[in-house]
Amino acid sequence: MGSLLVQLALAAGARVIGAASGERKLALIRDLGAEAVDYTVPGWTDPVKGFDVVYDGVGGTIGREALAATAAGGRFVVHGAAGGPFTQPGEGVTGFGFPELMRIGQRAPELSARALRAAAEGRLRPVIGQTFPLERAADAHAAIESRQVLGKTLLIM
């Protein structure tokens, strides 16, 4: 879950739980105001079961575990598969995948304007973890793939 999404969910009054591995990433989740759980710990979903909404950008085992912890009638948004195959939401959970996200994308101008207003008001704070000059784009990609980054990685032109 991106840092801006966390801030929007918290501003709407949601209880937000971020799953990550490594103390740096867990600390960032806490710094953003969310609860943090380490998905490398067996049973990581036990204390936080009953999710109403899950944003799964990981898939694989972690996605399946998050799906199993989703409340009956909950919503499960699949937007990536960084850790394995896409999670396939099952019975009792409303699944959202790329077709649904594309429909939401049609509202991009309106939603972007709202997000920019919130950023201008200081209610959104993007987390820029690192920057690279454009000629070092390969190094930026290597850092992302090695999962060493926090927040967004920017290429500077």
C-alpha positions in Angstrom: 0.0 0.0 0.0 1.5 3.3 -1.1 2.2 6.0 1.5 -0.4 8.4 -0.1 -3.1 5.7 0.1 -2.3 5.1 3.8 -2.7 8.9 4.4 -6.0 9.0 2.6 -7.4 6.0 4.4 -6.3 7.4 7.8 -7.9 10.7 6.9 -11.1 8.9 6.2 -11.0 7.4 9.6 -9.9 3.9 8.6 -7.8 1.6 10.8 -4.8 1.0 8.5 -2.4 -2.0 8.8 0.6 -2.2 6.6 2.5 -5.4 6.0 6.2 -5.4 5.2 9.5 -7.1 6.1 12.5 -5.4 7.6 12.6 -2.8 10.4 13.1 0.2 8.1 9.9 -0.6 6.2 8.0 -1.4 9.3 9.2 1.9 10.9 8.0 3.8 7.8 4.5 2.3 8.1 4.4 3.4 11.8 5.7 6.9 10.9 2.8 7.2 8.5 0.4 6.5 11.3 -0.6 3.0 10.5 -0.1 -0.3 12.4 2.7 -2.4 11.1 2.9 -6.2 10.8 5.9 -8.3 9.6 4.6 -10.8 7.0 7.7 -13.0 7.4 6.5 -14.0 10.9 4.4 -17.1 10.8 0.8 -16.3 11.7 1.3 -12.6 10.9 -2.4 -12.1 10.1 -3.7 -13.7 13.4 -3.7 -10.4 15.4 -5.3 -8.4 12.6 -7.8 -10.8 11.0 -11.1 -9.4 9.7 -9.9 -7.0 7.1 -12.7 -5.0 5.4 -10.5 -3.9 2.5 -7.1 -5.3 1.4 -4.8 -3.8 -1.3 -2.7 -6.7 -2.5 0.3 -5.7 -4.6 2.3 -8.8 -3.7 0.3 -11.9 -4.6 1.8 -15.3 -3.9 1.8 -16.7 -0.4 1.4 -13.3 1.2 -1.6 -12.4 -0.9 -3.2 -15.7 -0.1 -2.7 -15.2 3.6 -4.1 -11.7 3.4 -7.1 -13.1 1.5 -7.7 -15.7 4.2 -7.7 -12.9 6.8 -10.3 -10.8 4.8 -13.7 -10.5 6.5 -16.7 -12.1 4.9 -18.1 -9.5 2.5 -14.8 -7.7 2.5 -13.2 -6.2 -0.6 -9.9 -7.4 -2.0 -8.1 -5.2 -4.5 -5.4 -6.9 -6.6 -2.9 -4.5 -8.2 0.3 -6.4 -8.4 2.2 -9.7 -8.1 5.6 -8.8 -6.8 5.8 -12.0 -4.7 4.2 -14.6 -6.9 1.0 -15.2 -8.9 -1.9 -12.7 -8.6 -4.2 -13.6 -5.8 -7.6 -14.9 -6.9 -10.3 -13.7 -4.6 -12.8 -16.4 -3.7 -16.3 -16.8 -2.5 -17.5 -14.4 0.1 -15.1 -11.6 -0.9 -15.6 -9.0 -3.5 -12.6 -9.0 -5.8 -11.3 -6.0 -7.7 -8.6 -6.4 -10.4 -7.4 -4.6 -13.3 -10.7 -4.1 -15.1 -12.2 -2.5 -12.1 -9.2 -0.4 -11.5 -9.3 0.8 -15.1 -12.9 2.0 -14.5 -11.7 3.9 -11.5 -8.9 5.2 -13.7 -11.5 6.9 -15.8 -12.0 9.3 -12.8 -8.3 10.1 -12.8 -8.7 13.9 -13.6 -11.2 14.3 -10.7 -9.3 12.1 -8.3 -5.9 13.7 -9.3 -7.3 17.2 -8.6 -8.5 16.1 -5.1 -5.1 14.5 -4.3 -3.3 17.6 -5.5 -5.5 19.9 -3.3 -4.8 17.6 -0.4 -1.0 17.8 -1.1 -1.1 21.5 -1.4 -2.9 21.7 2.0 -0.2 19.5 3.5 -2.5 16.5 4.1 -0.5 14.2 1.8 3.2 13.7 2.1 4.8 11.5 -0.6 7.7 9.4 0.7 10.6 9.9 -1.7 13.1 7.3 -0.6 15.9 7.9 -3.1 16.7 9.7 -6.4 19.0 8.7 -9.3 20.1 10.8 -12.3 18.5 9.5 -15.4 21.7 8.0 -16.7 21.7 5.7 -13.7 18.2 4.3 -14.4 19.6 0.8 -14.3 20.9 1.3 -10.8 17.4 2.6 -9.7 15.8 -0.5 -11.1 18.3 -2.7 -9.4 17.6 -1.0 -6.1 13.9 -1.5 -6.5 14.2 -5.1 -7.5 16.5 -5.9 -4.6 13.7 -4.5 -2.3 16.2 -2.1 -0.6 14.1 1.0 -1.2 11.7 2.9 0.9 8.9 4.9 -0.7 9.2 6.1 -4.3 12.3 6.1 -6.4 12.7 9.1 -8.7 14.8 9.6 -11.8 16.2 13.1 -12.1 16.5 14.7 -15.5 
